[in-house]
């Protein structure tokens, strides 16, 4: 497992460096978030061995189990999945970043439940740039009002925006979606936003060209995710062993 993950990490890092160079950006301006959902703790430990420090998880219970196994590792944990109201207390306490805030109710709960001994929780607002009815995220026309409201919450720090655009192999269309998010962030002058969480395994180059500061990469690092029909999943999606 280690050798495969090392090779994949090297490949993804090279892709990011090449995209940074093509965009005329400084090396290291894009952070790699390794998306480790449904992957075992051993895979995270292997990536950590080769220098990866930030990991993204979608399912709370699954993430908590991994955090316990890897408690001695200096890992920055990012929550990147849909947020259920009954999971906000755990997310607020156990993660340093949340990328998928798309409504005020959830943000308010995260702020209220963030432990006082921890620094404010870093959050990105998820934006539905493609206007897909089945996809999470605030609409572009509602974004400013939501950011203004969340910015007032005392235990959150609004760092930027996140999106998962409609999938396409056409790099021009990929870039157009990411450009929409970048331009939306530019219109939010005065909020001190410094993060664009956009780009995944299949479109990270287009995202970097349009200003991404964090790419969320799973399958290109860890290989295909385990099939869900090989395990029993609870309502949230975390596997029962």
Backbone bond lengths (Angstrom), bond angles and torsions (degrees), N, CA, C in turn:
res aa  C-N    CA-C-N  psi(-1)  N-CA   C-N-CA  omega(-1)  CA-C   N-CA-C  phi
1 X - - - 1.465 - - 1.529 110.77 -
2 X 1.347 116.45 -42.23 1.465 119.25 -175.64 1.524 112.01 -60.39
3 X 1.339 116.57 -44.55 1.460 118.93 -176.60 1.520 111.13 -65.81
4 X 1.339 117.13 -38.83 1.461 119.82 177.81 1.517 111.21 -63.69
5 X 1.320 116.44 -45.46 1.464 120.11 -179.15 1.517 110.35 -66.29
6 X 1.320 118.40 -38.46 1.455 120.12 176.70 1.527 110.88 -59.63
7 X 1.335 117.02 -46.33 1.464 120.86 -179.76 1.525 110.73 -62.10
8 X 1.324 116.67 -43.53 1.462 119.84 -179.26 1.524 111.58 -67.72
9 X 1.332 116.62 -40.15 1.458 119.71 176.49 1.523 110.86 -60.34
10 X 1.336 116.20 -44.99 1.458 119.81 179.12 1.531 110.72 -60.21
11 X 1.333 116.01 -40.61 1.470 119.96 -179.26 1.521 111.36 -66.11
12 X 1.333 117.15 -46.13 1.463 120.59 -179.15 1.521 110.61 -65.69
13 X 1.318 117.24 -41.83 1.464 119.84 178.45 1.526 110.74 -62.13
14 X 1.336 116.88 -39.05 1.466 120.03 177.89 1.526 110.83 -65.11
15 X 1.339 116.65 -39.77 1.468 119.98 176.91 1.525 110.96 -60.55
16 X 1.325 116.22 -43.19 1.471 120.07 179.90 1.525 110.13 -64.50
17 X 1.320 117.50 -45.54 1.470 120.29 -179.88 1.532 111.25 -61.08
18 X 1.329 116.23 -42.01 1.462 119.88 179.43 1.521 111.16 -64.92
19 X 1.331 116.50 -39.78 1.469 119.82 178.56 1.524 110.89 -67.60
20 X 1.332 117.37 -40.36 1.468 120.54 175.90 1.529 110.30 -58.60
21 X 1.336 116.21 -44.60 1.463 119.98 -179.30 1.522 110.96 -64.87
22 X 1.342 116.45 -41.87 1.467 120.02 179.78 1.516 111.56 -63.48
23 X 1.334 116.82 -30.29 1.462 121.14 179.87 1.523 112.65 -88.09
24 X 1.340 116.70 -2.08 1.457 120.16 -177.29 1.514 113.14 70.95
25 X 1.330 116.46 27.37 1.456 121.14 -178.16 1.520 111.17 -100.81
26 X 1.317 116.51 159.53 1.457 121.47 -179.45 1.522 110.72 -69.18
27 X 1.319 117.74 141.13 1.463 119.81 174.11 1.526 110.41 -58.48
28 X 1.322 116.09 136.70 1.459 120.27 -179.78 1.507 114.79 86.89
29 X 1.335 117.45 5.96 1.468 119.81 -179.74 1.522 112.41 -78.12
30 X 1.339 117.27 -10.62 1.466 121.78 -179.48 1.523 109.11 -116.56
31 X 1.309 116.02 126.17 1.470 121.45 178.43 1.516 110.19 -92.00
32 X 1.312 115.29 138.35 1.460 121.83 178.26 1.523 109.59 -95.52
33 X 1.344 115.97 119.97 1.463 121.90 172.70 1.522 107.11 -102.88
34 X 1.323 116.84 115.01 1.464 121.50 -179.28 1.523 109.03 -81.61
35 X 1.327 116.05 115.47 1.462 120.71 -177.44 1.522 108.38 -84.41
36 X 1.326 114.94 109.09 1.463 120.75 -170.48 1.528 113.45 -108.72
37 X 1.329 117.14 16.55 1.476 118.96 179.65 1.524 110.13 -59.16
38 X 1.303 115.42 139.34 1.474 126.86 -178.86 1.524 113.50 65.73
39 X 1.332 117.52 0.07 1.462 120.19 176.24 1.529 109.28 -91.11
40 X 1.333 117.88 149.40 1.472 119.92 -179.04 1.520 111.86 -73.78
41 X 1.324 115.43 161.94 1.462 120.75 178.19 1.516 111.54 -58.94
42 X 1.330 118.09 -31.99 1.464 121.04 179.36 1.525 111.54 -61.18
43 X 1.332 117.23 -34.89 1.465 120.16 178.71 1.522 110.58 -67.90
44 X 1.332 116.52 -39.53 1.464 120.27 176.45 1.520 110.02 -63.41
45 X 1.333 116.57 -44.17 1.465 120.45 179.60 1.526 111.28 -61.06
46 X 1.342 116.82 -37.39 1.460 120.15 178.68 1.523 111.18 -65.78
47 X 1.332 116.87 -43.97 1.462 120.28 178.03 1.529 110.51 -64.62
48 X 1.307 116.50 -38.55 1.464 120.55 177.52 1.530 110.33 -61.01
49 X 1.309 116.98 -40.79 1.469 122.18 179.87 1.522 110.90 -56.24
50 X 1.336 116.06 -33.01 1.462 120.49 -178.89 1.533 112.55 -99.53
51 X 1.325 115.98 22.53 1.450 119.97 167.59 1.512 117.12 99.49
52 X 1.331 118.68 -1.05 1.460 120.26 178.84 1.529 109.61 -79.95
53 X 1.321 116.98 130.77 1.470 119.99 -173.62 1.533 114.01 -120.25
54 X 1.329 118.16 -15.56 1.461 119.90 -176.72 1.520 109.94 -118.81
55 X 1.327 115.69 131.25 1.454 121.64 -174.90 1.522 110.53 -131.89
56 X 1.323 115.90 142.37 1.451 122.37 -178.97 1.515 111.60 -111.56
57 X 1.314 116.04 134.46 1.465 122.36 -179.93 1.523 109.87 -126.75
58 X 1.339 115.52 148.39 1.460 122.28 -178.63 1.516 113.80 -104.47
59 X 1.315 118.14 -23.88 1.461 121.74 -171.70 1.525 109.86 -121.87
60 X 1.317 115.99 123.91 1.452 121.00 -169.47 1.524 112.64 -62.30
61 X 1.313 117.29 -52.57 1.465 119.07 -175.40 1.523 111.37 -63.19
62 X 1.314 116.43 -40.48 1.467 120.19 177.02 1.523 110.38 -61.49
63 X 1.329 116.55 -43.10 1.460 120.68 -179.29 1.524 111.53 -64.68
64 X 1.318 117.28 -41.62 1.460 120.19 -178.50 1.514 111.18 -61.39
65 X 1.322 116.99 -39.88 1.463 120.80 178.79 1.529 110.36 -62.46
66 X 1.315 116.63 -41.29 1.467 119.85 178.77 1.524 110.87 -68.98
67 X 1.324 116.88 -39.44 1.457 119.82 179.68 1.523 111.04 -61.12
68 X 1.316 116.78 -37.80 1.463 119.95 178.94 1.525 110.83 -66.44
69 X 1.330 116.64 -42.14 1.464 120.44 -179.99 1.526 111.89 -67.67
70 X 1.324 116.21 -29.22 1.472 121.19 -174.38 1.524 112.14 -111.48
71 X 1.320 116.52 26.25 1.470 120.45 -173.90 1.521 112.56 -61.21
72 X 1.330 117.92 -25.15 1.462 121.15 -178.02 1.530 112.23 -85.29
73 X 1.334 117.29 -0.31 1.458 121.44 177.33 1.536 109.36 -95.51
74 X 1.319 115.93 143.61 1.463 121.75 179.16 1.530 108.56 -86.83
75 X 1.325 115.99 78.27 1.463 122.25 -174.33 1.522 110.16 -107.96
76 X 1.322 115.80 137.41 1.459 121.44 169.53 1.523 108.65 -93.09
77 X 1.327 116.37 115.83 1.461 121.51 -175.09 1.527 110.36 -96.91
78 X 1.325 115.95 128.46 1.459 123.56 179.71 1.530 108.54 -114.96
79 X 1.320 117.04 127.40 1.470 119.91 172.90 1.521 107.79 -92.83
80 X 1.339 116.39 124.07 1.466 120.37 -172.57 1.522 113.22 -124.67
81 X 1.336 117.93 4.28 1.459 120.40 -176.44 1.515 113.24 -100.68
82 X 1.340 116.03 176.98 1.464 120.21 175.40 1.528 110.71 -57.81
83 X 1.324 116.68 144.44 1.461 121.47 -174.05 1.519 110.17 -109.32
84 X 1.318 115.94 119.78 1.458 121.39 174.19 1.530 108.96 -91.10
85 X 1.338 116.11 143.60 1.463 120.25 -176.85 1.520 112.45 -57.23
86 X 1.325 116.83 -35.56 1.466 119.11 -177.16 1.534 112.76 -79.10
87 X 1.329 117.08 1.80 1.466 120.61 178.34 1.531 112.43 -110.80
88 X 1.332 117.97 -2.39 1.460 119.19 -173.08 1.522 112.75 -64.78
89 X 1.317 118.62 -34.25 1.466 119.85 -178.51 1.520 110.85 -63.49
90 X 1.323 116.38 -43.13 1.458 120.28 179.07 1.526 111.09 -68.00
91 X 1.322 116.90 -41.79 1.466 119.91 179.10 1.526 110.41 -62.91
92 X 1.331 116.57 -43.76 1.464 120.81 -178.76 1.522 112.01 -61.71
93 X 1.316 116.35 -32.37 1.460 120.41 -175.61 1.518 114.05 -88.88
94 X 1.321 117.38 -26.06 1.461 119.40 -167.15 1.531 115.30 -114.99
95 X 1.315 117.87 0.38 1.460 120.33 -179.78 1.528 109.79 -125.57
96 X 1.330 115.89 153.68 1.467 120.16 176.60 1.524 111.74 -99.40
97 X 1.344 116.40 -20.07 1.462 121.91 177.41 1.520 109.70 -134.30
98 X 1.322 116.07 145.81 1.466 122.73 169.54 1.527 107.19 -130.95
99 X 1.328 116.21 123.50 1.465 121.07 -174.29 1.522 113.51 -98.89
100 X 1.318 118.26 -6.15 1.465 120.54 -164.34 1.517 113.97 -121.76
101 X 1.321 117.28 33.26 1.474 120.95 176.39 1.527 108.35 -78.78
102 X 1.328 116.94 124.21 1.471 118.63 -179.30 1.519 113.56 -136.09
103 X 1.342 117.21 9.28 1.462 119.66 174.96 1.524 109.19 -154.62
104 X 1.331 114.79 152.32 1.464 120.20 -171.75 1.521 111.86 -65.95
105 X 1.320 117.54 -38.29 1.471 120.00 -178.51 1.524 111.41 -54.52
106 X 1.319 116.36 -44.65 1.465 120.57 -179.48 1.526 109.97 -67.29
107 X 1.326 116.97 -43.59 1.467 120.37 179.14 1.528 110.94 -60.38
108 X 1.322 116.98 -42.24 1.462 120.95 -179.43 1.523 111.06 -62.90
109 X 1.325 116.89 -41.05 1.467 120.44 178.33 1.527 110.49 -65.41
110 X 1.325 116.86 -42.57 1.469 120.05 179.13 1.528 110.50 -61.26
111 X 1.321 117.01 -41.62 1.461 120.55 179.38 1.527 111.25 -65.72
112 X 1.322 116.34 -47.22 1.467 120.57 -179.15 1.528 111.83 -62.08
113 X 1.330 116.85 -32.49 1.457 121.21 -172.59 1.532 113.77 -100.19
114 X 1.327 117.49 0.58 1.461 120.07 176.15 1.519 109.26 -70.49
115 X 1.339 118.35 121.80 1.469 120.06 -178.10 1.523 112.04 -57.88
116 X 1.329 115.29 138.28 1.466 120.74 -174.86 1.526 112.77 -63.91
117 X 1.332 117.44 -25.98 1.466 119.34 -178.34 1.528 112.76 -79.32
118 X 1.327 117.08 -8.24 1.462 121.01 178.74 1.527 110.52 -98.71
119 X 1.328 117.39 154.52 1.471 119.03 175.13 1.521 110.16 -66.95
120 X 1.326 118.35 163.68 1.466 119.62 177.61 1.523 111.33 -53.09
121 X 1.321 115.48 146.27 1.457 122.37 -178.53 1.528 109.58 -76.71
122 X 1.323 116.52 126.61 1.461 121.22 176.55 1.523 109.55 -75.20
123 X 1.327 117.39 128.14 1.459 119.66 -179.12 1.524 110.53 -131.41
124 X 1.332 113.63 147.05 1.460 122.34 168.76 1.530 107.60 -114.83
125 X 1.307 115.83 143.34 1.454 121.10 177.49 1.527 107.98 -89.83
126 X 1.325 115.91 125.02 1.470 119.41 178.82 1.522 109.66 -80.86
127 X 1.330 115.79 128.76 1.456 122.94 -176.20 1.518 109.48 -117.30
128 X 1.306 116.09 133.75 1.465 122.01 178.04 1.530 108.37 -90.54
129 X 1.329 116.30 83.73 1.466 119.82 -174.45 1.524 112.52 -72.74
130 X 1.338 116.80 -21.74 1.464 120.14 -177.28 1.520 112.97 -91.82
131 X 1.327 117.25 -7.93 1.455 120.52 -179.90 1.511 114.09 66.84
132 X 1.333 117.26 26.90 1.459 120.79 -179.03 1.527 110.22 -78.39
133 X 1.316 115.97 129.23 1.463 120.30 -176.78 1.517 112.10 -65.55
134 X 1.326 117.50 -27.00 1.462 120.98 -176.31 1.523 112.92 -90.95
135 X 1.330 117.26 -0.30 1.465 119.65 -173.97 1.524 110.42 -107.23
136 X 1.335 115.46 142.85 1.462 121.08 177.30 1.521 109.97 -70.90
137 X 1.318 115.17 161.94 1.455 120.47 175.91 1.516 111.55 125.65
138 X 1.327 114.95 147.61 1.450 120.36 177.74 1.526 109.44 -76.68
139 X 1.315 116.43 146.80 1.461 120.79 176.70 1.525 109.53 -70.01
140 X 1.323 115.81 149.94 1.463 120.53 -177.81 1.529 112.05 -55.73
141 X 1.337 116.51 -39.75 1.464 119.18 -176.67 1.534 112.68 -71.40
142 X 1.321 117.59 -15.60 1.465 121.26 179.16 1.522 112.60 -102.68
143 X 1.316 116.51 -0.69 1.464 120.90 -171.44 1.525 112.80 -65.14
144 X 1.321 117.87 -47.50 1.465 119.85 -173.73 1.527 111.48 -60.63
145 X 1.330 116.90 -44.13 1.458 119.96 179.64 1.515 112.20 -61.37
146 X 1.337 116.12 -38.81 1.463 119.46 179.76 1.523 110.86 -68.16
147 X 1.324 117.17 -43.73 1.459 120.27 179.02 1.528 110.57 -62.10
148 X 1.318 117.16 -42.28 1.466 120.39 179.09 1.525 111.17 -59.34
149 X 1.342 116.34 -42.38 1.459 119.86 -178.81 1.526 111.72 -69.27
150 X 1.331 116.41 -44.24 1.467 120.02 -177.10 1.524 110.92 -69.29
151 X 1.323 117.09 -33.03 1.461 120.29 -179.66 1.524 112.31 -61.67
152 X 1.332 118.00 -19.81 1.462 122.05 179.37 1.524 112.75 -83.42
153 X 1.309 117.76 -11.76 1.464 120.34 -177.29 1.527 109.63 -74.82
154 X 1.324 117.95 131.76 1.471 120.44 -168.48 1.518 115.79 -73.34
155 X 1.319 118.82 -25.42 1.465 120.20 -172.76 1.524 112.27 -106.65
156 X 1.334 116.59 13.09 1.456 121.35 175.92 1.519 109.14 -120.48
157 X 1.330 115.60 150.70 1.466 121.58 171.58 1.526 107.27 -124.11
158 X 1.316 116.60 111.83 1.464 120.54 179.03 1.522 108.54 -74.12
159 X 1.330 115.56 112.08 1.461 120.20 -176.38 1.527 113.35 -96.66
160 X 1.349 116.79 -29.34 1.456 117.08 -177.29 1.510 112.76 173.43
161 X 1.328 115.15 -152.96 1.449 122.50 -174.47 1.519 110.53 -125.11
162 X 1.323 115.50 153.40 1.464 122.79 176.32 1.511 109.65 -132.82
163 X 1.328 116.82 149.27 1.457 119.75 173.80 1.523 110.80 -148.85
164 X 1.337 115.37 155.51 1.462 123.90 170.05 1.522 105.82 -127.05
165 X 1.324 118.70 92.29 1.464 120.32 -175.02 1.513 112.52 -72.50
166 X 1.326 115.70 169.02 1.464 120.74 176.22 1.524 109.10 -59.97
167 X 1.335 117.66 135.10 1.466 119.77 -177.77 1.517 112.26 -67.26
168 X 1.320 115.41 139.63 1.458 122.17 175.84 1.520 108.32 -159.82
169 X 1.329 116.36 149.47 1.460 120.88 176.97 1.522 112.13 -89.10
170 X 1.326 117.48 -8.25 1.465 121.72 -177.11 1.526 109.55 -82.94
171 X 1.321 116.68 115.27 1.466 119.29 -175.23 1.526 111.48 -64.30
172 X 1.338 118.36 -30.07 1.469 119.71 178.08 1.524 110.84 -64.02
173 X 1.328 116.41 -40.17 1.467 119.99 178.25 1.520 111.02 -71.54
174 X 1.330 116.16 -38.52 1.463 119.28 175.08 1.531 110.29 -58.18
175 X 1.317 116.09 -48.14 1.464 120.34 -178.29 1.526 111.40 -63.56
176 X 1.329 117.00 -36.76 1.458 119.84 -179.25 1.526 110.91 -62.19
177 X 1.339 117.31 -42.01 1.467 120.21 178.78 1.521 110.76 -64.46
178 X 1.327 116.54 -46.08 1.462 119.63 -179.32 1.531 111.33 -67.50
179 X 1.315 116.44 -32.98 1.465 120.02 177.17 1.523 110.26 -64.30
180 X 1.327 116.46 -37.82 1.471 120.22 177.67 1.523 110.86 -59.02
181 X 1.342 115.88 -41.02 1.464 118.89 -179.76 1.527 110.46 -69.40
182 X 1.324 117.08 -43.56 1.466 119.80 179.03 1.521 110.78 -60.20
183 X 1.319 117.14 -43.76 1.460 119.95 -179.28 1.527 110.98 -67.30
184 X 1.337 116.53 -34.06 1.469 119.54 175.40 1.524 110.35 -63.07
185 X 1.324 116.98 -40.55 1.463 120.56 178.51 1.527 110.56 -66.15
186 X 1.318 116.89 -39.22 1.464 120.53 179.85 1.527 111.92 -64.42
187 X 1.333 116.30 -29.91 1.469 119.77 178.44 1.521 112.35 -75.00
188 X 1.325 116.77 -15.37 1.464 121.16 -179.34 1.525 109.45 -91.57
189 X 1.286 116.27 52.86 1.460 121.75 -178.84 1.527 109.55 -66.67
190 X 1.325 115.60 138.42 1.452 119.85 176.36 1.511 114.71 101.38
191 X 1.343 117.76 -6.20 1.462 120.21 -179.29 1.530 112.25 -99.72
192 X 1.323 117.40 -3.31 1.460 120.39 177.51 1.515 114.27 68.26
193 X 1.321 117.65 29.51 1.457 120.40 -179.78 1.524 110.38 -68.02
194 X 1.338 115.88 135.81 1.460 119.79 -179.40 1.526 113.24 -132.38
195 X 1.340 116.83 8.77 1.460 120.00 -172.81 1.514 111.34 -132.78
196 X 1.334 115.63 132.49 1.458 122.92 167.56 1.524 107.16 -122.85
197 X 1.320 115.95 106.83 1.463 121.91 179.61 1.518 107.46 -92.69
198 X 1.333 115.62 96.22 1.461 119.36 -177.57 1.522 109.43 -156.82
199 X 1.334 113.57 143.58 1.453 121.01 -177.33 1.513 111.21 108.27
200 X 1.348 114.72 131.34 1.460 121.37 178.86 1.529 108.59 -130.94
201 X 1.322 117.11 -163.24 1.464 120.86 -172.99 1.521 112.57 -54.66
202 X 1.334 117.98 -40.97 1.463 121.21 -171.40 1.521 114.16 -92.57
203 X 1.328 118.08 -9.06 1.469 117.78 -174.30 1.529 113.12 -141.40
204 X 1.332 117.43 21.19 1.461 118.59 -174.71 1.526 112.35 -65.28
205 X 1.348 117.59 -31.24 1.464 118.92 179.70 1.524 111.20 -62.85
206 X 1.325 116.69 -45.46 1.461 120.29 178.81 1.523 110.71 -62.16
207 X 1.332 116.41 -38.36 1.466 120.17 -179.94 1.523 111.55 -65.35
208 X 1.324 116.40 -43.91 1.461 119.80 -179.87 1.527 110.51 -64.87
209 X 1.323 116.79 -39.12 1.468 120.03 178.06 1.527 111.68 -61.42
210 X 1.336 116.39 -27.64 1.468 120.65 -178.81 1.527 113.27 -99.80
211 X 1.337 117.39 10.24 1.454 119.01 170.30 1.514 117.20 107.27
212 X 1.339 118.51 10.00 1.459 119.63 178.93 1.516 111.35 -56.13
213 X 1.332 116.21 141.62 1.464 120.78 173.47 1.522 111.81 -111.24
214 X 1.342 116.89 -12.23 1.467 122.09 175.03 1.520 108.37 -140.21
215 X 1.333 116.90 127.42 1.462 120.60 171.71 1.523 107.99 -110.55
216 X 1.326 116.28 140.89 1.453 122.71 -176.17 1.537 107.53 -109.87
217 X 1.321 116.06 105.06 1.463 120.79 -170.35 1.526 110.05 -119.57
218 X 1.338 116.10 124.50 1.450 121.03 179.34 1.510 112.96 -115.41
219 X 1.324 117.44 -72.97 1.467 120.75 -171.62 1.523 112.60 -62.87
220 X 1.319 118.52 -33.28 1.463 120.03 178.80 1.523 112.04 -67.93
221 X 1.331 117.49 -18.80 1.461 121.62 177.67 1.521 112.74 -97.18
222 X 1.321 115.43 -45.13 1.460 120.05 -171.55 1.524 113.78 -105.66
223 X 1.331 116.91 -3.96 1.453 119.32 -174.52 1.516 110.44 83.36
224 X 1.327 117.36 -178.24 1.464 120.65 -178.79 1.524 110.98 -57.63
225 X 1.344 115.27 139.07 1.458 119.22 177.23 1.524 110.13 -67.99
226 X 1.341 117.71 147.43 1.467 119.90 175.60 1.520 110.82 -55.31
227 X 1.314 116.10 139.60 1.465 120.22 -179.50 1.513 110.16 -66.06
228 X 1.323 114.71 138.98 1.469 118.47 -176.85 1.521 112.91 -68.10
229 X 1.321 117.36 -21.99 1.460 117.17 -179.02 1.529 112.11 -81.40
230 X 1.343 117.39 3.45 1.458 119.80 176.06 1.525 111.77 -92.82
231 X 1.324 117.17 -1.24 1.457 121.39 179.52 1.518 109.06 -144.79
232 X 1.315 115.66 164.36 1.453 120.75 175.55 1.510 107.85 -94.91
233 X 1.333 116.36 128.43 1.459 120.49 -176.50 1.523 110.09 -112.25
234 X 1.321 114.75 144.81 1.445 118.08 175.62 1.538 108.93 -83.12
235 X 1.319 116.20 -175.75 1.465 119.87 -173.65 1.517 112.10 -63.69
236 X 1.320 116.66 -25.61 1.454 119.84 -179.51 1.523 111.43 -82.10
237 X 1.321 117.52 -24.83 1.451 119.57 -179.58 1.518 113.24 112.86
238 X 1.330 118.66 0.63 1.450 120.07 -179.75 1.527 109.74 -84.69
239 X 1.329 117.41 139.27 1.462 118.76 -177.02 1.517 112.33 -73.75
240 X 1.306 115.92 141.98 1.471 121.86 169.37 1.520 108.17 -95.34
241 X 1.326 117.43 132.39 1.457 120.42 -179.40 1.525 109.35 -104.75
